[in-house]
Amino acid sequence: MQKDCLYKNRIEELKEEHITVVNHSLLAKWPYKDEKPLENIIVDEAHNLTEKGI
């Protein structure tokens, strides 16, 4: 049995989200720009955003 693809599953989950929780490092290099532009986000470790130039 083939395991589900984590990436594909995450893309499908993102389509249903109204709020996205993301840490500062992932926010800096958000890999899902085409599938899910960030609109309503909660940033974990937001005090580190200036280090990432965001």
Biopython code that builds the backbone (N, CA, C, O; Angstrom):
import numpy as np
from Bio.PDB.StructureBuilder import StructureBuilder

atoms = [
    (1, "MET", "N", (0.846, -1.185, 0.000)),
    (1, "MET", "CA", (0.000, 0.000, 0.000)),
    (1, "MET", "C", (0.889, 1.245, 0.000)),
    (1, "MET", "O", (1.824, 1.349, 0.794)),
    (2, "GLN", "N", (0.592, 2.175, -0.887)),
    (2, "GLN", "CA", (1.358, 3.409, -0.976)),
    (2, "GLN", "C", (0.857, 4.405, 0.068)),
    (2, "GLN", "O", (-0.347, 4.596, 0.238)),
    (3, "LYS", "N", (1.798, 5.029, 0.757)),
    (3, "LYS", "CA", (1.421, 6.024, 1.762)),
    (3, "LYS", "C", (0.966, 7.303, 1.075)),
    (3, "LYS", "O", (1.397, 7.619, -0.034)),
    (4, "ASP", "N", (0.093, 8.025, 1.749)),
    (4, "ASP", "CA", (-0.368, 9.309, 1.224)),
    (4, "ASP", "C", (0.790, 10.290, 1.164)),
    (4, "ASP", "O", (1.711, 10.231, 1.978)),
    (5, "CYS", "N", (0.737, 11.165, 0.221)),
    (5, "CYS", "CA", (1.762, 12.192, 0.055)),
    (5, "CYS", "C", (1.475, 13.334, 1.037)),
    (5, "CYS", "O", (0.426, 13.973, 0.957)),
    (6, "LEU", "N", (2.389, 13.585, 1.944)),
    (6, "LEU", "CA", (2.210, 14.627, 2.947)),
    (6, "LEU", "C", (2.009, 15.994, 2.297)),
    (6, "LEU", "O", (1.160, 16.772, 2.732)),
    (7, "TYR", "N", (2.782, 16.284, 1.266)),
    (7, "TYR", "CA", (2.678, 17.575, 0.577)),
    (7, "TYR", "C", (1.284, 17.758, -0.023)),
    (7, "TYR", "O", (0.660, 18.802, 0.166)),
    (8, "LYS", "N", (0.797, 16.756, -0.740)),
    (8, "LYS", "CA", (-0.533, 16.864, -1.361)),
    (8, "LYS", "C", (-1.618, 16.992, -0.307)),
    (8, "LYS", "O", (-2.563, 17.763, -0.474)),
    (9, "ASN", "N", (-1.488, 16.244, 0.772)),
    (9, "ASN", "CA", (-2.467, 16.340, 1.851)),
    (9, "ASN", "C", (-2.476, 17.738, 2.455)),
    (9, "ASN", "O", (-3.538, 18.287, 2.750)),
    (10, "ARG", "N", (-1.295, 18.308, 2.638)),
    (10, "ARG", "CA", (-1.203, 19.645, 3.217)),
    (10, "ARG", "C", (-1.812, 20.693, 2.290)),
    (10, "ARG", "O", (-2.476, 21.619, 2.757)),
    (11, "ILE", "N", (-1.597, 20.560, 1.001)),
    (11, "ILE", "CA", (-2.189, 21.494, 0.035)),
    (11, "ILE", "C", (-3.710, 21.451, 0.135)),
    (11, "ILE", "O", (-4.359, 22.497, 0.131)),
    (12, "GLU", "N", (-4.276, 20.271, 0.224)),
    (12, "GLU", "CA", (-5.730, 20.143, 0.346)),
    (12, "GLU", "C", (-6.227, 20.751, 1.653)),
    (12, "GLU", "O", (-7.272, 21.402, 1.672)),
    (13, "GLU", "N", (-5.494, 20.548, 2.739)),
    (13, "GLU", "CA", (-5.881, 21.135, 4.023)),
    (13, "GLU", "C", (-5.838, 22.659, 3.968)),
    (13, "GLU", "O", (-6.712, 23.329, 4.519)),
    (14, "LEU", "N", (-4.835, 23.196, 3.312)),
    (14, "LEU", "CA", (-4.703, 24.649, 3.222)),
    (14, "LEU", "C", (-5.890, 25.298, 2.531)),
    (14, "LEU", "O", (-6.275, 26.416, 2.876)),
    (15, "LYS", "N", (-6.469, 24.613, 1.565)),
    (15, "LYS", "CA", (-7.611, 25.163, 0.833)),
    (15, "LYS", "C", (-8.806, 25.406, 1.747)),
    (15, "LYS", "O", (-9.635, 26.273, 1.473)),
    (16, "GLU", "N", (-8.894, 24.643, 2.826)),
    (16, "GLU", "CA", (-10.024, 24.736, 3.742)),
    (16, "GLU", "C", (-9.769, 25.673, 4.921)),
    (16, "GLU", "O", (-10.709, 26.023, 5.634)),
    (17, "GLU", "N", (-8.540, 26.080, 5.139)),
    (17, "GLU", "CA", (-8.198, 26.896, 6.302)),
    (17, "GLU", "C", (-8.646, 28.340, 6.137)),
    (17, "GLU", "O", (-8.574, 28.917, 5.052)),
    (18, "HIS", "N", (-9.105, 28.901, 7.240)),
    (18, "HIS", "CA", (-9.434, 30.322, 7.274)),
    (18, "HIS", "C", (-8.343, 31.094, 8.008)),
    (18, "HIS", "O", (-8.119, 32.277, 7.753)),
    (19, "ILE", "N", (-7.677, 30.409, 8.915)),
    (19, "ILE", "CA", (-6.554, 30.981, 9.663)),
    (19, "ILE", "C", (-5.400, 29.999, 9.563)),
    (19, "ILE", "O", (-5.576, 28.797, 9.766)),
    (20, "THR", "N", (-4.222, 30.514, 9.249)),
    (20, "THR", "CA", (-3.035, 29.678, 9.137)),
    (20, "THR", "C", (-2.076, 30.047, 10.251)),
    (20, "THR", "O", (-1.760, 31.222, 10.441)),
    (21, "VAL", "N", (-1.612, 29.047, 10.990)),
    (21, "VAL", "CA", (-0.614, 29.244, 12.036)),
    (21, "VAL", "C", (0.721, 28.806, 11.465)),
    (21, "VAL", "O", (0.856, 27.687, 10.970)),
    (22, "VAL", "N", (1.709, 29.693, 11.535)),
    (22, "VAL", "CA", (3.000, 29.429, 10.915)),
    (22, "VAL", "C", (4.097, 30.057, 11.774)),
    (22, "VAL", "O", (3.877, 31.091, 12.406)),
    (23, "ASN", "N", (5.278, 29.433, 11.797)),
    (23, "ASN", "CA", (6.357, 30.077, 12.541)),
    (23, "ASN", "C", (7.097, 31.050, 11.638)),
    (23, "ASN", "O", (6.915, 31.035, 10.420)),
    (24, "HIS", "N", (7.923, 31.886, 12.227)),
    (24, "HIS", "CA", (8.575, 32.967, 11.483)),
    (24, "HIS", "C", (9.476, 32.454, 10.372)),
    (24, "HIS", "O", (9.569, 33.088, 9.321)),
    (25, "SER", "N", (10.139, 31.329, 10.575)),
    (25, "SER", "CA", (11.042, 30.794, 9.545)),
    (25, "SER", "C", (10.277, 30.327, 8.315)),
    (25, "SER", "O", (10.677, 30.610, 7.186)),
    (26, "LEU", "N", (9.173, 29.609, 8.533)),
    (26, "LEU", "CA", (8.374, 29.142, 7.404)),
    (26, "LEU", "C", (7.713, 30.315, 6.686)),
    (26, "LEU", "O", (7.584, 30.303, 5.462)),
    (27, "LEU", "N", (7.299, 31.315, 7.436)),
    (27, "LEU", "CA", (6.688, 32.489, 6.817)),
    (27, "LEU", "C", (7.654, 33.157, 5.841)),
    (27, "LEU", "O", (7.237, 33.628, 4.782)),
    (28, "ALA", "N", (8.923, 33.201, 6.186)),
    (28, "ALA", "CA", (9.923, 33.849, 5.337)),
    (28, "ALA", "C", (10.110, 33.136, 4.006)),
    (28, "ALA", "O", (10.496, 33.754, 3.014)),
    (29, "LYS", "N", (9.840, 31.848, 3.984)),
    (29, "LYS", "CA", (10.023, 31.077, 2.744)),
    (29, "LYS", "C", (8.772, 30.267, 2.408)),
    (29, "LYS", "O", (8.874, 29.118, 1.980)),
    (30, "TRP", "N", (7.611, 30.852, 2.595)),
    (30, "TRP", "CA", (6.317, 30.176, 2.409)),
    (30, "TRP", "C", (6.273, 29.449, 1.071)),
    (30, "TRP", "O", (6.280, 30.091, 0.020)),
    (31, "PRO", "N", (6.226, 28.109, 1.094)),
    (31, "PRO", "CA", (6.314, 27.327, -0.147)),
    (31, "PRO", "C", (4.993, 27.153, -0.888)),
    (31, "PRO", "O", (4.970, 26.569, -1.971)),
    (32, "TYR", "N", (3.910, 27.640, -0.332)),
    (32, "TYR", "CA", (2.595, 27.372, -0.913)),
    (32, "TYR", "C", (1.978, 28.619, -1.539)),
    (32, "TYR", "O", (0.753, 28.727, -1.598)),
    (33, "LYS", "N", (2.784, 29.551, -2.001)),
    (33, "LYS", "CA", (2.272, 30.840, -2.494)),
    (33, "LYS", "C", (1.202, 30.698, -3.570)),
    (33, "LYS", "O", (0.217, 31.436, -3.571)),
    (34, "ASP", "N", (1.394, 29.756, -4.482)),
    (34, "ASP", "CA", (0.418, 29.577, -5.562)),
    (34, "ASP", "C", (-0.861, 28.925, -5.068)),
    (34, "ASP", "O", (-1.950, 29.270, -5.524)),
    (35, "GLU", "N", (-0.740, 27.990, -4.144)),
    (35, "GLU", "CA", (-1.901, 27.248, -3.656)),
    (35, "GLU", "C", (-2.673, 28.007, -2.587)),
    (35, "GLU", "O", (-3.899, 27.920, -2.519)),
    (36, "LYS", "N", (-1.954, 28.753, -1.750)),
    (36, "LYS", "CA", (-2.596, 29.420, -0.615)),
    (36, "LYS", "C", (-1.862, 30.710, -0.274)),
    (36, "LYS", "O", (-0.900, 30.696, 0.494)),
    (37, "PRO", "N", (-2.317, 31.828, -0.844)),
    (37, "PRO", "CA", (-1.732, 33.091, -0.399)),
    (37, "PRO", "C", (-2.096, 33.307, 1.073)),
    (37, "PRO", "O", (-3.203, 32.969, 1.493)),
    (38, "LEU", "N", (-1.196, 33.852, 1.835)),
    (38, "LEU", "CA", (-1.462, 34.070, 3.252)),
    (38, "LEU", "C", (-2.373, 35.272, 3.434)),
    (38, "LEU", "O", (-2.086, 36.359, 2.931)),
    (39, "GLU", "N", (-3.463, 35.076, 4.150)),
    (39, "GLU", "CA", (-4.414, 36.150, 4.411)),
    (39, "GLU", "C", (-4.557, 36.388, 5.905)),
    (39, "GLU", "O", (-4.263, 37.479, 6.395)),
    (40, "ASN", "N", (-5.001, 35.389, 6.619)),
    (40, "ASN", "CA", (-5.209, 35.485, 8.061)),
    (40, "ASN", "C", (-4.214, 34.551, 8.728)),
    (40, "ASN", "O", (-4.376, 33.332, 8.696)),
    (41, "ILE", "N", (-3.177, 35.133, 9.334)),
    (41, "ILE", "CA", (-2.133, 34.289, 9.899)),
    (41, "ILE", "C", (-1.879, 34.609, 11.362)),
    (41, "ILE", "O", (-2.072, 35.737, 11.817)),
    (42, "ILE", "N", (-1.446, 33.601, 12.075)),
    (42, "ILE", "CA", (-0.923, 33.739, 13.428)),
    (42, "ILE", "C", (0.527, 33.305, 13.329)),
    (42, "ILE", "O", (0.820, 32.195, 12.884)),
    (43, "VAL", "N", (1.441, 34.186, 13.746)),
    (43, "VAL", "CA", (2.867, 33.905, 13.600)),
    (43, "VAL", "C", (3.462, 33.534, 14.952)),
    (43, "VAL", "O", (3.481, 34.339, 15.883)),
    (44, "ASP", "N", (3.945, 32.302, 15.041)),
    (44, "ASP", "CA", (4.665, 31.845, 16.220)),
    (44, "ASP", "C", (6.060, 32.460, 16.171)),
    (44, "ASP", "O", (6.671, 32.538, 15.105)),
    (45, "GLU", "N", (6.553, 32.888, 17.304)),
    (45, "GLU", "CA", (7.870, 33.517, 17.409)),
    (45, "GLU", "C", (7.944, 34.802, 16.572)),
    (45, "GLU", "O", (8.965, 35.086, 15.945)),
    (46, "ALA", "N", (6.867, 35.560, 16.572)),
    (46, "ALA", "CA", (6.790, 36.779, 15.762)),
    (46, "ALA", "C", (7.856, 37.797, 16.135)),
    (46, "ALA", "O", (8.206, 38.651, 15.319)),
    (47, "HIS", "N", (8.371, 37.721, 17.342)),
    (47, "HIS", "CA", (9.419, 38.664, 17.746)),
    (47, "HIS", "C", (10.695, 38.476, 16.923)),
    (47, "HIS", "O", (11.578, 39.333, 16.951)),
    (48, "ASN", "N", (10.800, 37.362, 16.192)),
    (48, "ASN", "CA", (11.970, 37.098, 15.353)),
    (48, "ASN", "C", (11.787, 37.547, 13.902)),
    (48, "ASN", "O", (12.677, 37.325, 13.082)),
    (49, "LEU", "N", (10.678, 38.161, 13.571)),
    (49, "LEU", "CA", (10.412, 38.545, 12.184)),
    (49, "LEU", "C", (11.445, 39.526, 11.634)),
    (49, "LEU", "O", (11.795, 39.452, 10.456)),
    (50, "THR", "N", (11.925, 40.422, 12.450)),
    (50, "THR", "CA", (12.901, 41.396, 11.950)),
    (50, "THR", "C", (14.209, 40.729, 11.550)),
    (50, "THR", "O", (14.909, 41.220, 10.665)),
    (51, "GLU", "N", (14.546, 39.615, 12.192)),
    (51, "GLU", "CA", (15.753, 38.874, 11.810)),
    (51, "GLU", "C", (15.633, 38.316, 10.400)),
    (51, "GLU", "O", (16.635, 38.185, 9.698)),
    (52, "LYS", "N", (14.424, 37.990, 9.984)),
    (52, "LYS", "CA", (14.175, 37.419, 8.662)),
    (52, "LYS", "C", (13.896, 38.491, 7.619)),
    (52, "LYS", "O", (13.735, 38.183, 6.438)),
    (53, "GLY", "N", (13.838, 39.739, 8.046)),
    (53, "GLY", "CA", (13.594, 40.824, 7.106)),
    (53, "GLY", "C", (12.163, 40.905, 6.623)),
    (53, "GLY", "O", (11.903, 41.348, 5.505)),
    (54, "ILE", "N", (11.244, 40.482, 7.453)),
    (54, "ILE", "CA", (9.826, 40.484, 7.071)),
    (54, "ILE", "C", (9.152, 41.702, 7.666)),
    (54, "ILE", "O", (7.953, 41.902, 7.470)),
]
sb = StructureBuilder()
sb.init_structure("model")
sb.init_model(0)
sb.init_chain("A")
sb.init_seg("    ")
for serial, (resi, resn, name, xyz) in enumerate(atoms, 1):
    if name == "N":
        sb.init_residue(resn, " ", resi, " ")
    sb.init_atom(name, np.array(xyz, "f"), 0.0, 1.0, " ", f" {name:<3s}", serial, name[0])
structure = sb.get_structure()
